[in-house]
Amino acid sequence: MMVTLVAFTALYALAPGQLGGRDVKVSGLVGLILGWFSWTAAFTGILLAWLLAAFAGVVLRPSRKSQPEGPPLGTCLVIAPITTALANS
């Protein structure tokens, strides 16, 4: 939990406006839940969340006029750990 929380807090501080405060909070919970399974599950879940967010950004690029800041990472941080936890159990 602490590793993901510190990493996301560093990203939040170094790149203002790219991550929201809620994304940082959710990342801590994701680290706690997936860390319960294993380090591999935690790494896979976070990586899957970033890849899912990147894919959503590419898919939603044509409709950028309505959403100028890009897709929220929080949604991907909820979907990816559920998928990872189900795959590990």
DSSP file (Angstrom, degrees, kcal/mol; ACC not computed):
  #  RESIDUE AA STRUCTURE BP1 BP2  ACC     N-H-->O    O-->H-N    N-H-->O    O-->H-N    TCO  KAPPA ALPHA  PHI   PSI    X-CA   Y-CA   Z-CA
    1    1 A M     >        0   0    0      0, 0.0     4,-2.4     0, 0.0     5,-0.2   0.000 360.0 360.0 360.0 -45.8    0.0    0.0    0.0
    2    2 A M  H  >  +     0   0    0      1,-0.2     4,-2.7     2,-0.2     5,-0.2   0.860 360.0  55.1 -66.1 -34.9    2.7    2.4    1.0
    3    3 A V  H  > S+     0   0    0      2,-0.2     4,-2.3     1,-0.2    -1,-0.2   0.946 112.9  40.9 -64.1 -47.8    4.7    1.8   -2.2
    4    4 A T  H  > S+     0   0    0      2,-0.2     4,-2.6     1,-0.2     5,-0.2   0.889 115.4  51.7 -68.7 -37.3    1.8    2.7   -4.5
    5    5 A L  H  X S+     0   0    0     -4,-2.4     4,-2.0     2,-0.2    -2,-0.2   0.912 112.7  44.6 -65.6 -42.6    0.7    5.6   -2.3
    6    6 A V  H  X S+     0   0    0     -4,-2.7     4,-2.3     2,-0.2    -2,-0.2   0.901 114.2  50.1 -68.0 -40.6    4.2    7.1   -2.3
    7    7 A A  H  X S+     0   0    0     -4,-2.3     4,-2.1    -5,-0.2    -2,-0.2   0.930 113.9  43.7 -65.1 -44.9    4.6    6.6   -6.1
    8    8 A F  H  X S+     0   0    0     -4,-2.6     4,-2.3     2,-0.2    -1,-0.2   0.852 112.3  53.2 -70.3 -33.3    1.2    8.1   -6.9
    9    9 A T  H  X S+     0   0    0     -4,-2.0     4,-2.2    -5,-0.2    -1,-0.2   0.895 108.9  50.2 -66.3 -39.2    1.8   11.0   -4.5
   10   10 A A  H  X S+     0   0    0     -4,-2.3     4,-2.7     2,-0.2     5,-0.2   0.920 111.5  47.6 -64.2 -43.0    5.2   11.7   -6.2
   11   11 A L  H  X S+     0   0    0     -4,-2.1     4,-2.1     1,-0.2    -2,-0.2   0.889 110.9  52.4 -63.3 -38.1    3.5   11.7   -9.6
   12   12 A Y  H  < S+     0   0    0     -4,-2.3    -2,-0.2     1,-0.2    -1,-0.2   0.884 114.9  41.5 -63.8 -39.7    0.8   14.0   -8.2
   13   13 A A  H  < S+     0   0    0     -4,-2.2    -2,-0.2     1,-0.2    -1,-0.2   0.859 117.8  45.1 -77.6 -36.5    3.4   16.4   -6.9
   14   14 A L  H  < S+     0   0    0     -4,-2.7    -2,-0.2     1,-0.3    -3,-0.2   0.779 121.0  36.2 -81.2 -27.1    5.8   16.3  -10.0
   15   15 A A  S >X S-     0   0    0     -4,-2.1     3,-1.8    -5,-0.2     4,-0.7  -0.688  82.3-159.4-126.3  78.0    3.1   16.6  -12.7
   16   16 A P  T 34 S+     0   0    0      0, 0.0    -3,-0.1     0, 0.0     4,-0.1  -0.307  75.6  19.3 -62.3 137.5    0.4   18.9  -11.4
   17   17 A G  T 34 S+     0   0    0      2,-0.5     3,-0.1    -5,-0.2    -5,-0.1   0.305 103.3  87.6  90.3  -9.4   -2.9   18.6  -13.1
   18   18 A Q  T <4 S+     0   0    0     -3,-1.8     2,-0.4    -7,-0.2    -6,-0.1   0.823  92.5  33.0 -91.4 -34.5   -2.3   15.1  -14.5
   19   19 A L  S  < S-     0   0    0     -4,-0.7    -2,-0.5    -7,-0.2     2,-0.2  -0.924  77.5-136.4-119.5 147.1   -3.5   13.1  -11.5
   20   20 A G     >  -     0   0    0     -2,-0.4     4,-1.4     1,-0.1     3,-0.2  -0.583  25.1-112.5 -96.1 164.8   -6.3   14.0   -9.1
   21   21 A G  H  > S+     0   0    0      1,-0.2     4,-2.0    -2,-0.2     5,-0.1   0.843 118.0  55.7 -63.2 -34.1   -6.2   13.7   -5.3
   22   22 A R  H  > S+     0   0    0      1,-0.2     4,-2.8     2,-0.2    -1,-0.2   0.855 101.6  57.1 -68.0 -33.8   -8.8   10.9   -5.5
   23   23 A D  H  > S+     0   0    0      1,-0.2     4,-1.9     2,-0.2    -1,-0.2   0.896 107.2  49.2 -61.7 -38.8   -6.6    8.9   -7.8
   24   24 A V  H  X S+     0   0    0     -4,-1.4     4,-1.3     2,-0.2    -2,-0.2   0.916 112.1  47.7 -66.4 -43.3   -3.9    9.0   -5.2
   25   25 A K  H  X S+     0   0    0     -4,-2.0     4,-1.4     1,-0.2     3,-0.3   0.919 112.4  48.5 -64.4 -43.6   -6.3    7.9   -2.5
   26   26 A V  H  X S+     0   0    0     -4,-2.8     4,-2.6     1,-0.2    -1,-0.2   0.853 104.8  60.1 -66.3 -33.9   -7.7    5.1   -4.6
   27   27 A S  H  X S+     0   0    0     -4,-1.9     4,-2.5     1,-0.2    -1,-0.2   0.870 102.2  53.4 -63.5 -34.7   -4.1    3.9   -5.5
   28   28 A G  H  X S+     0   0    0     -4,-1.3     4,-2.0    -3,-0.3    -1,-0.2   0.916 110.3  46.3 -64.4 -42.2   -3.5    3.4   -1.8
   29   29 A L  H  X S+     0   0    0     -4,-1.4     4,-2.6     2,-0.2     5,-0.2   0.890 111.7  51.8 -66.4 -38.8   -6.5    1.2   -1.4
   30   30 A V  H  X S+     0   0    0     -4,-2.6     4,-2.8     1,-0.2     5,-0.4   0.920 109.6  49.9 -63.1 -43.2   -5.6   -0.7   -4.6
   31   31 A G  H  X S+     0   0    0     -4,-2.5     4,-1.8     1,-0.2    -1,-0.2   0.880 111.7  49.0 -62.4 -38.0   -2.1   -1.3   -3.2
   32   32 A L  H  X S+     0   0    0     -4,-2.0     4,-0.9     2,-0.2    -2,-0.2   0.937 115.5  42.2 -66.0 -47.3   -3.6   -2.6    0.1
   33   33 A I  H  X S+     0   0    0     -4,-2.6     4,-0.6     1,-0.2     3,-0.4   0.946 121.3  38.9 -68.5 -48.7   -6.0   -5.0   -1.6
   34   34 A L  H >X S+     0   0    0     -4,-2.8     4,-2.0     1,-0.2     3,-0.7   0.807 109.4  61.4 -75.4 -27.5   -3.7   -6.3   -4.2
   35   35 A G  H 3< S+     0   0    0     -4,-1.8    -1,-0.2    -5,-0.4    -2,-0.2   0.764  93.7  66.1 -66.1 -24.1   -0.7   -6.4   -1.9
   36   36 A W  H 3< S+     0   0    0     -4,-0.9    -1,-0.2    -3,-0.4    -2,-0.2   0.853 106.5  41.5 -63.3 -34.3   -2.8   -8.8    0.2
   37   37 A F  H << S-     0   0    0     -3,-0.7     2,-0.3    -4,-0.6    -2,-0.2   0.973 128.9 -63.7 -76.5 -59.6   -2.5  -11.3   -2.7
   38   38 A S     X  -     0   0    0     -4,-2.0     4,-1.9     1,-0.1    -1,-0.3  -0.966  39.4 -94.6-176.7 169.7    1.2  -10.7   -3.7
   39   39 A W  H  > S+     0   0    0     -2,-0.3     4,-2.7     1,-0.2     5,-0.2   0.872 123.3  55.2 -65.3 -36.7    3.7   -8.2   -5.0
   40   40 A T  H  > S+     0   0    0      1,-0.2     4,-2.7     2,-0.2    -1,-0.2   0.904 106.7  49.3 -64.2 -41.0    3.1   -9.6   -8.5
   41   41 A A  H  > S+     0   0    0     -7,-0.2     4,-2.7     2,-0.2    -1,-0.2   0.904 111.4  49.6 -64.8 -40.6   -0.6   -9.0   -8.2
   42   42 A A  H  X S+     0   0    0     -4,-1.9     4,-2.2    -8,-0.4     5,-0.2   0.936 113.9  44.8 -63.8 -46.0   -0.1   -5.4   -7.0
   43   43 A F  H  X S+     0   0    0     -4,-2.7     4,-2.5     1,-0.2     5,-0.2   0.922 115.1  48.5 -63.9 -43.9    2.3   -4.7   -9.9
   44   44 A T  H  X S+     0   0    0     -4,-2.7     4,-2.7    -5,-0.2    -2,-0.2   0.905 111.3  50.1 -63.7 -42.4    0.0   -6.3  -12.4
   45   45 A G  H  X S+     0   0    0     -4,-2.7     4,-1.9     2,-0.2    -1,-0.2   0.910 113.4  44.4 -64.1 -43.4   -3.0   -4.5  -11.2
   46   46 A I  H  X S+     0   0    0     -4,-2.2     4,-2.1     2,-0.2    -2,-0.2   0.920 115.4  48.3 -68.0 -42.9   -1.4   -1.1  -11.3
   47   47 A L  H  X S+     0   0    0     -4,-2.5     4,-2.5    -5,-0.2    -2,-0.2   0.912 111.1  50.5 -63.1 -42.1    0.2   -1.8  -14.7
   48   48 A L  H  X S+     0   0    0     -4,-2.7     4,-2.5    -5,-0.2    -1,-0.2   0.869 108.2  53.5 -63.6 -36.4   -3.2   -3.0  -16.0
   49   49 A A  H  X S+     0   0    0     -4,-1.9     4,-2.2     2,-0.2    -1,-0.2   0.921 110.5  45.9 -64.2 -43.7   -4.8    0.2  -14.7
   50   50 A W  H  X S+     0   0    0     -4,-2.1     4,-2.2     2,-0.2    -2,-0.2   0.898 113.9  48.7 -67.0 -39.6   -2.3    2.4  -16.6
   51   51 A L  H  X S+     0   0    0     -4,-2.5     4,-2.5     2,-0.2    -2,-0.2   0.895 111.2  50.1 -66.7 -39.1   -2.7    0.4  -19.8
   52   52 A L  H  X S+     0   0    0     -4,-2.5     4,-2.5     2,-0.2    -2,-0.2   0.892 110.8  49.5 -64.8 -39.8   -6.4    0.5  -19.5
   53   53 A A  H  X S+     0   0    0     -4,-2.2     4,-2.2     2,-0.2    -2,-0.2   0.888 111.0  49.8 -66.1 -38.9   -6.3    4.3  -19.1
   54   54 A A  H  X S+     0   0    0     -4,-2.2     4,-2.0     2,-0.2    -2,-0.2   0.913 111.4  48.5 -65.4 -42.1   -4.0    4.6  -22.1
   55   55 A F  H  X S+     0   0    0     -4,-2.5     4,-2.5     1,-0.2    -2,-0.2   0.912 111.3  50.0 -63.6 -42.4   -6.3    2.5  -24.2
   56   56 A A  H  X S+     0   0    0     -4,-2.5     4,-2.5     1,-0.2    -1,-0.2   0.878 108.9  53.4 -63.9 -36.9   -9.3    4.6  -23.1
   57   57 A G  H  < S+     0   0    0     -4,-2.2     4,-0.4     2,-0.2    -1,-0.2   0.891 110.7  45.7 -64.4 -39.1   -7.4    7.7  -23.9
   58   58 A V  H >< S+     0   0    0     -4,-2.0     3,-0.6     2,-0.2    -2,-0.2   0.906 115.1  46.8 -69.9 -41.3   -6.7    6.5  -27.5
   59   59 A V  H 3< S+     0   0    0     -4,-2.5    -2,-0.2     1,-0.2    -1,-0.2   0.881 115.8  45.0 -68.4 -37.9  -10.2    5.4  -28.0
   60   60 A L  T >< S+     0   0    0     -4,-2.5     3,-1.0     1,-0.2    -1,-0.2   0.448  83.9 100.1 -86.9   0.7  -11.7    8.6  -26.6
   61   61 A R  G X  S+     0   0    0     -3,-0.6     3,-1.5    -4,-0.4    -1,-0.2   0.870  75.8  57.3 -56.9 -40.6   -9.3   10.8  -28.6
   62   62 A P  G 3  S+     0   0    0      0, 0.0     3,-0.4     0, 0.0    -1,-0.2   0.816 107.1  49.7 -61.9 -27.3  -11.8   11.7  -31.4
   63   63 A S  G X> S+     0   0    0     -3,-1.0     3,-1.0     1,-0.2     4,-0.7  -0.043  72.2 124.8 -99.3  32.9  -14.3   13.0  -28.8
   64   64 A R  T <4  +     0   0    0     -3,-1.5    -1,-0.2     1,-0.2     6,-0.1   0.700  58.2  73.4 -64.8 -20.6  -11.6   15.2  -27.1
   65   65 A K  T 34 S+     0   0    0     -3,-0.4    -1,-0.2     1,-0.2    -2,-0.1   0.885 101.3  41.6 -63.5 -37.6  -13.8   18.4  -27.6
   66   66 A S  T <4 S+     0   0    0     -3,-1.0    -1,-0.2     1,-0.3    -2,-0.2   0.716 126.2  33.0 -83.6 -20.1  -16.2   17.3  -24.8
   67   67 A Q    ><  +     0   0    0     -4,-0.7     3,-0.9    -7,-0.1    -1,-0.3  -0.710  64.4 170.7-136.5  83.3  -13.5   16.0  -22.4
   68   68 A P  T 3  S+     0   0    0      0, 0.0    -1,-0.1     0, 0.0    -4,-0.1   0.748  74.2  55.6 -70.6 -23.6  -10.3   18.1  -22.8
   69   69 A E  T 3  S-     0   0    0      1,-0.2    -5,-0.0    -5,-0.0    -2,-0.0   0.546 106.4-119.0 -90.4  -5.1   -8.4   16.7  -19.7
   70   70 A G    <   -     0   0    0     -3,-0.9    -1,-0.2    -6,-0.1     3,-0.1  -0.214  47.0 -37.8  94.9 173.2   -8.6   13.0  -20.7
   71   71 A P        -     0   0    0      0, 0.0     2,-0.2     0, 0.0   -14,-0.1  -0.416  67.0-106.6 -72.7 145.6  -10.2   10.0  -19.1
   72   72 A P     >  -     0   0    0      0, 0.0     4,-0.6     0, 0.0     3,-0.3  -0.474  15.5-146.0 -72.2 142.2  -10.0    9.7  -15.3
   73   73 A L  H  > S+     0   0    0      1,-0.2     4,-2.2    -2,-0.2     5,-0.2   0.749  89.4  75.9 -77.6 -24.0   -7.6    7.2  -14.0
   74   74 A G  H  > S+     0   0    0      1,-0.2     4,-0.7     2,-0.2    -1,-0.2   0.864  91.7  53.1 -57.6 -39.8   -9.8    6.4  -11.0
   75   75 A T  H >> S+     0   0    0     -3,-0.3     4,-2.1     1,-0.2     3,-0.8   0.916 111.5  45.6 -62.4 -42.9  -12.2    4.3  -13.1
   76   76 A C  H 3X S+     0   0    0     -4,-0.6     4,-2.3     1,-0.2    -1,-0.2   0.827 106.8  59.6 -69.8 -31.3   -9.3    2.2  -14.4
   77   77 A L  H 3< S+     0   0    0     -4,-2.2    -1,-0.2     1,-0.2    -2,-0.2   0.618 110.3  43.5 -72.4 -11.3   -7.9    1.9  -10.9
   78   78 A V  H <X S+     0   0    0     -3,-0.8     4,-1.1    -4,-0.7    -2,-0.2   0.813 116.4  43.9 -96.0 -41.3  -11.2    0.3   -9.9
   79   79 A I  H  X S+     0   0    0     -4,-2.1     4,-2.1     1,-0.2    -2,-0.2   0.922 110.2  53.4 -71.8 -45.4  -11.7   -2.0  -12.9
   80   80 A A  H  X S+     0   0    0     -4,-2.3     4,-2.6     1,-0.2     5,-0.2   0.899 107.9  47.8 -63.6 -44.3   -8.1   -3.3  -13.1
   81   81 A P  H  > S+     0   0    0      0, 0.0     4,-3.1     0, 0.0     5,-0.2   0.870 110.0  53.3 -66.9 -32.5   -7.7   -4.6   -9.5
   82   82 A I  H  X S+     0   0    0     -4,-1.1     4,-2.3     2,-0.2    -2,-0.2   0.942 111.7  46.0 -63.2 -44.6  -11.0   -6.3   -9.6
   83   83 A T  H  X S+     0   0    0     -4,-2.1     4,-1.9     2,-0.2    -1,-0.2   0.916 114.9  47.1 -62.5 -43.9   -9.9   -8.1  -12.7
   84   84 A T  H  X S+     0   0    0     -4,-2.6     4,-1.8     2,-0.2    -2,-0.2   0.910 111.9  49.8 -66.0 -43.0   -6.5   -8.9  -11.2
   85   85 A A  H  X S+     0   0    0     -4,-3.1     4,-1.0     1,-0.2    -1,-0.2   0.900 111.5  48.8 -63.8 -40.5   -8.0  -10.2   -7.9
   86   86 A L  H  < S+     0   0    0     -4,-2.3     3,-0.2    -5,-0.2    -1,-0.2   0.869 110.8  50.9 -66.7 -35.4  -10.4  -12.4   -9.8
   87   87 A A  H  < S+     0   0    0     -4,-1.9    -1,-0.2     1,-0.2    -2,-0.2   0.817 111.5  48.1 -71.3 -29.4   -7.6  -13.8  -11.9
   88   88 A N  H  <        0   0    0     -4,-1.8    -1,-0.2     1,-0.2    -2,-0.2   0.622 360.0 360.0 -86.6 -12.7   -5.5  -14.6   -8.8
   89   89 A S     <        0   0    0     -4,-1.0    -1,-0.2    -3,-0.2    -2,-0.2   0.481 360.0 360.0-100.4 360.0   -8.2  -16.3   -6.8
